Amino acid sequence: MFLATNSYESPLSSRYASPEMLYIFSADKKFSTWRRLWVALARAEMELGLPVTQEQVDELEAHITDIDYEKAARWEAKLRHDVMAHVHTYGELCPKAMPIIHLGATSCYVGDNTDVIQMREGLELVRDKLARLLSRLAKFADEYKALPTLGFTHFQAAQLVTVGKRATLWMNDLLTDLEEVEYRLSTLKLLGSKGTTGTQASFLELFEGDHEKVKALEEKIAKEMGLPAVVPVSGQTYSRKMDYNVLSTLAGIAQSASKFATDLRLLCHLKEVEEPFGKNQIGSSAMPYKRNPMRCERICSLARYVLVDVQNPAITAATQWFERTLDDSANRRIAIPEAFLAVDAILNIYINVASGLVVHPRVIERHIMEELPFMASENILMDAVKRGGNRQELHERIRVLSQEAGHNVKDLGLPNNLIDLIAEDPAFGMTKEELTAHLEPARYIGRCPQQVEEFLSGCVAPVLEKYAAVLGEKDTELTV
């Protein structure tokens, strides 16, 4: 629900994204993670023999979440440095530990490592929503696996498919996205404790030249923060290609969602399949009869933002100087969280639409029957040849009659009368009843039902089983 305020607020925060994703990129999450990183650093330094006491670590640990933002703002106004502002704010709560907070570290120790942790948790939330979305679409595909519908190439009527088979195309894109999210999660690494230019010189000094302890420090921090590894080398920051790779993964989801939503917008225009429409929903402020596909339009709108936003980390990665420059900072504060919030919103809407798709079989059938005489012409030709006709001559007759029927449909606004025209042509020697027998839609859908069953059982069911804990028992039940 939109709430008016006297200052600007991103619509992604106030209108679209979920509370879960908003928390991941919230100030509380960010700055409490900074403090968790300072605790992990202090604990590791203590365990490796530096003059850090358990009492200091305990004091730091006791004040991870009680963050005084007003005090931090006052410190930042004075120091013009956000990390040091929070060091002092934390230190005032932890006077015994103040002397060892941030010992040996540079700002990117808390900044970059927190960014990785936030991206990881954001991707985990996206991953789980992809699984839920696949579950909803699987039920839809299974239900309509054998319902014939016009296929379209170039948005011109083509061979028949089924409503369920078309849904598998959307799902196949999403499976690719899910695999990409899983891969990205498996490759994320912390920056670790690399120091100002990535050389770990400050930590080597602290540990009096003991390289093994410097390496052990990073290992301990990574373990405590729940990531398997740190980047092997870096400047002051991790390579900004990591940001680009993550946002490219999100952009892939935006592509898939936009393709689905565009298809559905076209189907809504055809009145064949529609998105859910609330009992009291208003489609247009001026035209009361309208049922605009506003959910799918919103998906496309947000997806467009993500597809453009991915250029931010691309340019940032390409323009970093040597061991670091600060022209990445302001951009990343916007580009990364907003991409996650937008994709979160996209998936929320997609799940909502997929859970309530409305199919109109009679409209679908009418559209099929308007085109099927043309599509059946090849079968009719083969049947007539079996009855003794000349294939080449009959092909020409069907071509001519099809042009006449097309003229009747397009120029005169009449029904498609190709079957009547063929029945009246003695060259074919077939009755209207015999010709009409060729107009059974199920004869023209190929292996659509079987393809849907094979796709759901072979590709989708294992994924739903893998994420059973996320989905719940009902979502993993897939009958094919």
C-alpha positions in Angstrom: 0.0 0.0 0.0 1.3 3.4 -1.0 1.8 5.9 1.9 2.4 9.5 1.1 5.3 11.2 2.9 7.0 14.6 2.7 10.2 13.2 1.1 11.1 11.0 -1.8 11.0 7.2 -1.3 11.9 4.6 -3.9 8.7 2.9 -5.2 10.6 -0.3 -5.0 10.6 0.2 -1.3 7.2 1.7 -0.7 5.2 -0.2 -3.4 6.8 -3.3 -4.9 9.4 -5.3 -3.0 8.8 -7.8 -0.2 9.6 -7.2 3.4 12.1 -10.0 3.3 14.1 -8.4 0.4 13.8 -5.0 1.9 15.3 -6.2 5.2 18.3 -7.8 3.4 19.2 -4.4 2.0 18.1 -2.4 5.0 20.3 -0.2 7.2 19.8 -2.6 10.1 21.1 -5.6 8.1 24.0 -3.6 6.6 25.3 -2.1 9.8 24.7 -5.1 12.0 26.7 -7.1 9.5 29.5 -4.6 9.7 29.5 -5.3 13.5 29.4 -9.0 13.0 32.4 -8.6 10.7 34.2 -6.6 13.4 33.4 -9.3 15.9 34.7 -12.0 13.5 37.9 -10.0 13.0 38.5 -9.5 16.7 37.8 -13.1 17.5 40.1 -14.4 14.8 42.9 -12.0 15.9 42.4 -13.1 19.5 42.6 -16.8 18.5 45.7 -16.2 16.5 47.5 -14.5 19.4 47.0 -10.8 19.0 46.4 -8.7 22.2 42.6 -9.0 21.9 40.7 -10.4 25.0 37.6 -12.5 25.3 36.1 -9.7 27.3 36.5 -7.3 24.4 35.0 -9.8 21.9 32.1 -10.5 24.3 31.4 -6.8 24.6 31.4 -6.3 20.9 29.1 -9.3 20.5 26.6 -7.9 23.0 26.0 -4.8 21.0 25.7 -6.0 17.4 22.1 -4.8 16.9 21.6 -1.7 19.1 22.7 0.8 16.5 22.3 4.5 17.2 21.8 6.0 13.8 21.5 9.6 15.0 24.8 9.3 16.7 26.4 7.7 13.6 25.0 10.6 11.5 26.6 13.1 13.8 30.0 11.3 13.7 29.8 11.1 9.9 29.0 14.8 9.6 32.1 15.5 11.6 34.5 12.9 10.1 33.1 12.7 6.5 33.7 9.0 6.6 30.9 6.5 7.1 32.9 3.5 8.3 34.8 5.5 10.9 31.5 7.1 12.0 30.2 3.6 12.8 33.5 2.6 14.4 33.1 5.5 16.9 29.4 4.8 17.4 30.1 1.2 18.1 33.1 2.1 20.3 31.0 4.3 22.5 28.9 1.3 23.3 31.9 -0.9 23.7 34.6 1.2 25.6 36.7 -1.8 26.5 36.8 -3.0 22.9 37.1 0.4 21.3 40.9 0.2 21.0 40.8 -3.0 18.9 37.7 -2.4 16.6 38.7 -2.5 12.9 42.3 -3.5 13.9 44.4 -3.8 10.7 41.4 -3.4 8.4 40.4 -0.9 5.7 36.9 0.3 5.0 36.3 -2.3 2.3 36.7 -5.0 4.9 33.2 -4.2 6.2 31.8 -2.6 3.1 32.7 -5.3 0.5 32.3 -8.3 2.7 28.8 -7.0 3.7 27.9 -6.5 0.0 28.7 -10.1 -0.7 26.7 -11.3 2.2 23.7 -9.2 1.2 23.9 -10.4 -2.4 24.2 -14.0 -1.3 21.1 -13.7 0.9 19.3 -11.8 -1.9 20.0 -14.6 -4.3 18.8 -17.2 -1.9 15.5 -15.5 -1.6 15.3 -15.1 -5.4 16.2 -18.8 -5.7 13.3 -19.9 -3.4 10.8 -17.7 -5.2 11.9 -19.2 -8.6 11.1 -22.6 -7.1 7.7 -21.5 -6.0 7.0 -20.0 -9.4 8.0 -23.2 -11.2 5.6 -25.1 -8.9 2.7 -22.9 -9.8 3.4 -23.0 -13.6 3.9 -26.8 -13.4 0.3 -27.2 -12.2 -1.0 -25.0 -14.9 1.0 -26.8 -17.6 -0.2 -30.2 -16.4 -3.8 -29.1 -16.3 -3.7 -27.7 -19.9 -1.2 -30.1 -21.5 -3.7 -31.4 -24.0 -5.8 -28.2 -24.7 -5.1 -27.2 -28.3 -4.4 -23.6 -29.1 -3.1 -21.7 -32.0 0.7 -21.5 -32.2 2.2 -18.3 -33.4 5.3 -17.4 -35.4 5.7 -13.7 -36.2 2.4 -13.4 -34.3 0.8 -15.0 -37.3 -1.2 -18.2 -36.9 1.0 -21.3 -37.2 0.7 -25.0 -36.3 -1.3 -25.8 -33.2 0.4 -26.3 -29.9 -1.3 -26.7 -26.5 -1.8 -24.2 -23.7 0.3 -26.4 -21.4 3.1 -26.8 -23.9 3.4 -23.1 -24.2 3.7 -22.8 -20.5 6.7 -25.2 -20.6 8.6 -22.6 -22.7 8.2 -20.1 -19.9 9.3 -22.7 -17.4 12.3 -23.8 -19.4 13.6 -20.2 -19.2 13.0 -20.2 -15.5 14.9 -23.4 -15.0 17.9 -21.8 -16.8 17.6 -18.9 -14.5 17.5 -21.1 -11.4 20.6 -23.0 -12.5 22.3 -19.7 -13.0 21.3 -18.5 -9.5 22.6 -21.8 -8.0 25.9 -21.4 -9.9 26.3 -17.8 -8.8 25.7 -18.8 -5.2 28.3 -21.5 -5.4 30.9 -19.1 -6.7 30.4 -16.1 -4.4 33.5 -15.4 -2.2 34.2 -12.8 0.5 36.8 -10.2 0.0 38.3 -11.3 3.3 40.9 -9.2 5.0 43.1 -7.9 2.2 44.1 -4.4 3.5 44.3 -1.1 1.6 45.8 -2.4 -1.7 45.1 -6.1 -1.3 48.6 -7.0 -0.1 47.6 -7.8 3.5 50.6 -5.8 4.6 48.9 -4.4 7.7 48.0 -7.9 8.9 51.5 -9.2 8.1 52.8 -6.4 10.3 50.4 -7.3 13.1 51.4 -10.9 13.0 55.1 -10.0 12.8 55.7 -11.6 9.4 53.8 -14.8 10.0 52.2 -15.5 6.6 50.3 -18.6 7.8 48.5 -16.6 10.5 47.6 -13.9 8.0 46.0 -16.6 5.8 44.4 -18.3 8.8 42.8 -15.0 9.7 40.8 -14.9 6.5 39.8 -18.5 6.8 38.4 -17.9 10.3 36.5 -14.8 9.2 35.0 -16.6 6.2 33.9 -19.6 8.3 32.3 -17.4 10.9 30.4 -15.4 8.3 29.2 -18.5 6.6 30.9 -18.4 3.2 33.3 -21.1 2.0 36.1 -19.0 0.7 37.6 -15.6 0.1 38.8 -14.2 -3.3 42.4 -15.3 -4.0 43.7 -11.9 -4.9 42.2 -8.4 -4.9 43.1 -4.7 -4.8 41.4 -2.8 -2.0 38.1 -4.1 -3.3 37.0 -7.4 -4.8 36.7 -7.3 -8.6 33.6 -5.4 -9.6 33.0 -8.1 -12.2 31.4 -10.0 -9.3 28.7 -7.3 -9.1 28.2 -7.5 -12.8 27.9 -11.3 -12.8 25.3 -11.2 -10.0 23.2 -8.5 -11.7 23.5 -10.4 -15.0 21.9 -13.3 -13.3 19.1 -11.0 -12.1 18.8 -9.6 -15.6 18.3 -13.1 -16.9 15.3 -13.5 -14.6 14.0 -10.2 -15.8 14.3 -11.4 -19.4 12.3 -14.5 -18.7 9.6 -12.7 -16.8 9.2 -10.1 -19.4 8.9 -12.7 -22.2 6.1 -14.4 -20.2 4.4 -11.2 -19.4 4.5 -10.1 -23.0 3.1 -13.4 -24.2 0.3 -13.1 -21.6 -0.5 -9.5 -22.6 -0.9 -10.7 -26.2 -3.1 -13.6 -25.0 -5.2 -11.1 -23.0 -5.8 -9.1 -26.1 -6.9 -12.3 -27.9 -9.1 -13.0 -24.8 -7.7 -16.6 -24.7 -5.8 -16.4 -21.4 -5.9 -13.6 -18.8 -4.2 -12.7 -15.6 -6.2 -12.7 -12.4 -8.7 -9.8 -12.1 -10.1 -8.9 -8.7 -13.9 -8.7 -8.1 -13.7 -5.0 -7.3 -10.6 -4.2 -9.5 -10.9 -1.2 -11.8 -9.4 -1.7 -15.3 -9.6 1.9 -16.4 -10.6 5.1 -14.8 -12.4 6.1 -18.0 -13.6 2.8 -19.5 -15.3 0.7 -16.9 -15.5 -2.4 -19.1 -11.7 -2.8 -19.5 -9.6 -5.6 -18.0 -6.1 -4.3 -18.6 -3.3 -6.8 -17.9 -1.8 -4.4 -15.4 0.2 -7.1 -13.5 2.0 -8.2 -16.6 2.5 -4.7 -17.7 4.2 -4.0 -14.3 6.4 -7.1 -14.8 7.5 -5.7 -18.2 8.1 -2.3 -16.7 10.2 -3.5 -13.8 12.1 -5.9 -16.1 13.0 -3.0 -18.4 14.6 -1.3 -15.4 16.7 -4.3 -14.4 17.8 -4.9 -18.0 19.1 -1.3 -18.1 20.5 -1.3 -14.5 22.8 -4.2 -15.3 24.9 -1.7 -17.4 25.9 0.1 -14.1 28.2 -2.7 -12.8 29.4 -3.4 -16.3 30.7 0.2 -16.7 31.9 0.3 -13.1 34.0 -2.9 -13.6 35.4 -1.5 -16.8 36.5 1.8 -15.3 38.2 0.9 -12.0 41.7 2.3 -11.7 44.5 0.0 -10.5 43.8 -1.1 -6.9 40.6 1.0 -6.5 38.8 4.3 -7.1 35.8 5.6 -5.3 33.6 6.3 -8.3 32.1 2.9 -7.8 30.7 3.6 -4.4 27.7 5.9 -5.0 26.7 3.9 -8.0 26.8 0.6 -6.3 24.7 1.8 -3.3 21.9 2.3 -5.8 22.4 -0.2 -8.6 22.8 -3.4 -6.6 20.0 -3.1 -4.0 17.6 -1.7 -6.6 18.2 -4.6 -9.0 17.4 -7.1 -6.2 14.3 -5.2 -5.1 13.0 -5.0 -8.7 13.6 -8.7 -9.4 12.0 -9.5 -6.1 8.9 -7.5 -7.1 8.9 -9.1 -10.5 8.8 -12.6 -9.0 6.2 -11.7 -6.5 3.9 -10.5 -9.3 4.8 -13.4 -11.5 3.9 -15.9 -8.8 0.6 -14.1 -8.2 -0.3 -14.2 -11.9 0.8 -17.8 -12.4 -1.3 -18.8 -9.4 -4.5 -17.4 -10.9 -4.3 -17.7 -14.7 -7.8 -17.7 -16.4 -8.2 -19.8 -19.5 -11.1 -19.3 -21.9 -11.3 -22.6 -23.9 -14.3 -21.5 -26.1 -12.5 -18.4 -27.4 -9.4 -20.6 -28.0 -11.5 -23.1 -29.9 -13.1 -20.4 -32.0 -9.8 -19.0 -33.0 -8.6 -22.4 -33.9 -11.6 -23.1 -36.1 -11.0 -19.8 -37.9 -7.6 -21.0 -39.0 -7.8 -24.8 -39.0 -9.2 -25.2 -42.5 -6.0 -23.7 -43.9 -3.8 -25.9 -41.6 -5.8 -29.0 -42.5 -5.3 -28.4 -46.3 -2.2 -30.6 -46.4 -4.0 -33.5 -44.7 -6.9 -33.0 -47.1 -4.5 -33.0 -50.0 -3.0 -36.3 -48.9 -6.5 -37.9 -48.5 -7.6 -36.7 -51.9 -4.4 -38.2 -53.5 -5.1 -41.5 -51.8 -8.5 -41.5 -53.5 -6.9 -41.2 -56.9 -6.3 -37.5 -57.3 -3.2 -35.8 -58.9 -1.1 -34.3 -56.2 0.2 -31.4 -58.3 -3.2 -30.5 -59.7 -4.9 -30.7 -56.3 -2.1 -28.6 -54.7 -2.8 -25.8 -57.2 -6.6 -26.1 -56.6 -6.1 -25.7 -52.8 -3.8 -22.8 -53.4 -6.4 -21.0 -55.5 -9.3 -21.9 -53.1 -7.3 -20.8 -50.1 -6.7 -17.4 -51.7 -10.5 -17.1 -52.3 -11.2 -18.1 -48.7 -8.6 -15.6 -47.4 -10.3 -12.9 -49.4 -13.6 -13.7 -47.9 -12.2 -13.6 -44.4 -9.9 -10.5 -44.7 -11.7 -8.3 -47.2 -15.4 -9.3 -46.8 -15.4 -10.1 -43.1 -17.0 -13.5 -43.7 -16.3 -16.8 -42.0 -13.5 -19.1 -43.4 -15.3 -21.2 -46.0 -12.4 -23.1 -47.4 -14.0 -26.5 -46.5 -17.2 -25.5 -48.4 -15.1 -24.4 -51.4 -13.2 -27.7 -51.5 -16.4 -29.7 -51.1 -17.9 -28.0 -54.1 -14.8 -28.7 -56.3 -15.3 -32.0 -58.2 -11.5 -32.4 -58.5 -11.4 -33.6 -54.9 -14.4 -35.9 -54.8 -14.9 -35.5 -51.1 -18.1 -34.6 -49.2 -18.2 -31.9 -46.6 -18.6 -34.5 -43.8 -15.4 -36.2 -45.0 -13.6 -32.9 -45.1 -14.8 -31.8 -41.7 -13.4 -35.0 -40.2 -10.0 -33.4 -40.8 -10.9 -30.5 -38.5 -10.2 -32.2 -35.2 -7.7 -30.0 -33.4 -6.2 -32.8 -31.4 -4.9 -34.3 -34.6 -2.6 -31.3 -35.1 -0.8 -30.9 -31.7 1.9 -33.4 -32.3 3.5 -34.6 -29.1 2.5 -31.6 -27.0 0.9 -33.6 -24.2 3.7 -36.1 -24.1 6.3 -33.3 -24.2 4.7 -31.6 -21.3 4.6 -34.8 -19.2 8.2 -35.6 -20.0 9.4 -32.1 -19.2 7.5 -32.0 -15.9 8.7 -35.4 -14.8 12.2 -35.2 -16.1 13.1 -31.6 -15.6 10.7 -29.9 -13.2 9.8 -32.6 -10.6 13.5 -33.1 -9.5 13.7 -29.3 -8.9 10.5 -29.3 -6.9 11.7 -32.2 -4.8 15.1 -30.5 -4.2 13.3 -27.4 -2.8 10.6 -29.4 -1.0 11.4 -27.6 2.3 10.8 -24.3 0.6 7.6 -25.3 -1.2 5.8 -27.4 1.3 4.2 -30.7 0.7 1.4 -29.6 -1.7 3.7 -27.7 -4.0 5.9 -30.8 -4.6 2.9 -33.0 -5.6 3.1 -33.1 -9.4 0.8 -35.6 -11.2 1.8 -36.3 -14.8 
